[in-house]
Amino acid sequence: MSLDPAYLVKMADHGRFTRVVVARAQGSTPREEGAAMLVWPDRVIGTIGGGALEFSAIESARKGLQGLQKVPLGPAMGQCCGGAVVLGYEAWDSAKITQISGEFHARSLGHSTAQPLAVTRALARLRDRGEIPKMLIEDWLIEPVTPPATPIWIWGAGHVGRALIGVLHPLPGLAITWADSGAARFPDAIPEGVTPLIAHNPADLVTLAPRDAHHIVLTYSHALDLELCHRLLNHGIGALGLIGSQTKWARFRSRLAALGHSDAQISGIACPIGDPSLGKHPQAIALGVAGALVKRLSAGHTAPRERVRAG
């Protein structure tokens, strides 16, 4: 879990919290470096692997421990992993979260206030050569910062829409909007981080979408699907996927062309969506769509940004 300022701001609505992160992992350990959880007096979000290590870390966080803690898993925890971890404990509130910027955020988790020479050199190599630094250098933690969330708009709360929400909402880095024509079409419980939007004609909501959003159209109506595709192409999109058969897609291509859209625009629509080899079950479609989306976003997160923020 990298530092995600937008996510941490939302979490700060629950009050000041302690973030516990695996700053170093050696040998066999329950989770990798960077795994993190957020701890409040009454709740915990995330995991560093469960078991005795996590239980002990939660207790330490609630007692106010700050800084670094070395934990040999066998001798200290009685765990059979046999490895060792260094945990970082850090209190966060809204004011501190605003200090996060750049592609990497470096700060002391110990007593040193001056940046050690080893950290300075590591950050210089990052800037000059793109060399990713170690996460923990002396008592300084250097973590990647999550880029702004990618807007994902899902049009339709039917079986496939619900399955897709179930697969996508746990993934980091997504800002999911879920649109349909009535409250009764949504499940009773909508996952945290998913924003429902309702309009008698959902196509009227298109103007609210960011122009770089990724859209997945799978409503109950072919006529509404067509209207959404038409309006979205006029509005501007990052990507657009449409549920349907080859026959439906051939009909849509013809109608979108008649509405004035170019071959290049129309060809940018992915239809059918998902991976046909997985089958037509809603969850199978959702897995195929989510897999393609994750690959596309991973390939796109390569643009250079301001790299270092030390504090």
C-alpha positions, -999 to 999 in steps of 0.1 A, spaced: 0 0 0 17 32 -12 8 66 4 -25 77 -11 -32 113 0 -68 112 -13 -76 80 6 -59 91 38 -79 123 37 -111 103 37 -98 81 65 -90 112 85 -128 118 87 -128 90 113 -103 110 134 -65 108 139 -51 74 132 -18 55 133 -5 40 101 15 8 106 37 -1 77 61 -30 70 92 -9 64 115 -38 60 109 -76 55 137 -101 57 133 -138 51 98 -154 53 72 -129 64 34 -127 63 34 -96 40 58 -77 18 75 -43 24 49 -15 20 20 -35 34 1 -12 58 -29 -9 80 -46 21 97 -55 18 133 -80 38 154 -92 31 189 -124 15 175 -114 1 141 -87 -12 118 -85 -9 80 -60 -29 60 -37 -58 71 0 -65 76 -6 -102 75 -28 -112 104 -19 -134 132 2 -126 163 22 -99 145 -8 -79 135 -26 -83 168 5 -71 186 10 -42 162 -26 -31 167 -22 -31 204 10 -11 202 -6 14 179 -35 20 202 -10 25 231 6 53 211 38 37 199 55 59 173 87 52 153 103 19 143 100 -15 159 121 -45 150 103 -78 153 119 -113 148 89 -133 141 101 -166 155 115 -156 189 92 -126 195 59 -138 180 62 -176 180 54 -176 143 68 -203 120 77 -178 92 112 -175 106 118 -141 91 120 -106 107 102 -73 100 107 -37 109 74 -19 115 69 18 112 43 35 134 32 70 123 4 92 135 -16 110 108 -42 137 107 -55 160 80 -27 186 85 0 160 81 -16 145 50 -14 178 32 25 176 34 25 146 10 34 154 -26 56 142 -54 62 106 -65 81 97 -33 77 110 2 107 108 26 106 115 63 121 105 96 105 79 118 132 83 144 150 110 164 170 125 135 158 158 122 186 163 97 184 142 66 212 116 66 237 116 38 226 81 27 191 94 22 202 125 4 223 103 -20 194 79 -25 170 107 -34 196 122 -58 199 88 -76 161 87 -78 160 122 -94 190 117 -117 187 80 -128 152 69 -117 168 44 -93 141 34 -68 155 38 -32 152 13 -4 121 19 17 140 22 49 174 40 52 186 44 87 155 58 105 141 74 74 111 60 55 109 66 17 76 56 2 60 59 -33 30 82 -35 -1 69 -52 -11 90 -82 -45 106 -84 -73 81 -85 -85 70 -120 -122 78 -125 -142 47 -134 -179 51 -143 -201 20 -144 -234 25 -161 -259 -1 -149 -266 -18 -115 -278 -51 -129 -261 -85 -123 -229 -77 -143 -227 -42 -128 -229 -56 -93 -203 -83 -101 -180 -56 -115 -184 -34 -85 -175 -64 -63 -143 -70 -82 -132 -34 -87 -140 -16 -54 -112 -33 -33 -86 -22 -59 -65 8 -50 -63 39 -71 -99 39 -85 -126 65 -80 -158 46 -89 -191 62 -98 -221 39 -103 -251 52 -123 -286 39 -129 -322 51 -132 -335 44 -97 -325 37 -61 -343 3 -62 -319 -9 -88 -289 -7 -64 -281 -32 -36 -290 -22 -1 -253 -19 8 -230 0 -16 -193 -5 -9 -173 23 7 -156 44 -19 -183 38 -46 -204 69 -54 -240 61 -66 -257 85 -90 -294 83 -99 -313 100 -128 -345 90 -146 -324 91 -177 -289 81 -167 -275 96 -199 -282 130 -185 -254 123 -160 -227 121 -187 -218 158 -184 -207 151 -148 -180 127 -157 -144 137 -160 -133 137 -196 -105 112 -188 -129 87 -171 -130 51 -181 -166 40 -188 -183 6 -188 -218 6 -202 -240 -23 -193 -275 -11 -186 -309 -29 -189 -317 -12 -222 -301 -13 -257 -316 21 -264 -300 36 -233 -267 19 -241 -267 35 -275 -276 70 -261 -248 67 -235 -222 57 -262 -234 86 -283 -232 112 -255 -199 99 -241 -182 101 -275 -193 137 -278 -183 145 -242 -149 130 -242 -136 98 -226 -105 80 -214 -119 46 -225 -152 31 -232 -164 -5 -230 -198 -18 -240 -215 -51 -230 -230 -70 -259 -227 -95 -287 -211 -92 -320 -245 -87 -335 -253 -58 -311 -220 -42 -318 -225 -44 -356 -258 -26 -351 -243 0 -328 -214 7 -352 -239 15 -379 -261 37 -357 -232 56 -342 -218 63 -376 -253 76 -386 -251 99 -356 -219 115 -370 -191 97 -352 -160 88 -370 -146 53 -376 -117 61 -353 -141 71 -324 -163 41 -329 -134 17 -331 -122 30 -297 -152 14 -280 -144 -21 -267 -173 -45 -274 -178 -72 -263 -162 -66 -229 -143 -91 -208 -126 -123 -219 -150 -145 -239 -129 -176 -229 -140 -171 -193 -177 -175 -202 -208 -154 -198 -215 -156 -160 -216 -121 -145 -186 -128 -123 -167 -142 -152 -174 -111 -173 -164 -89 -143 -131 -108 -139 -123 -103 -176 -132 -66 -175 -113 -59 -143 -82 -78 -156 -81 -58 -188 -86 -25 -168 -58 -33 -144 -34 -41 -173 -43 -9 -191 -39 13 -160 -6 -4 -151 8 3 -186 -3 39 -184 13 48 -151 46 56 -166 45 94 -171 73 112 -152 62 134 -123 79 154 -95 96 126 -78 107 135 -43 91 151 -13 112 151 19 98 162 52 
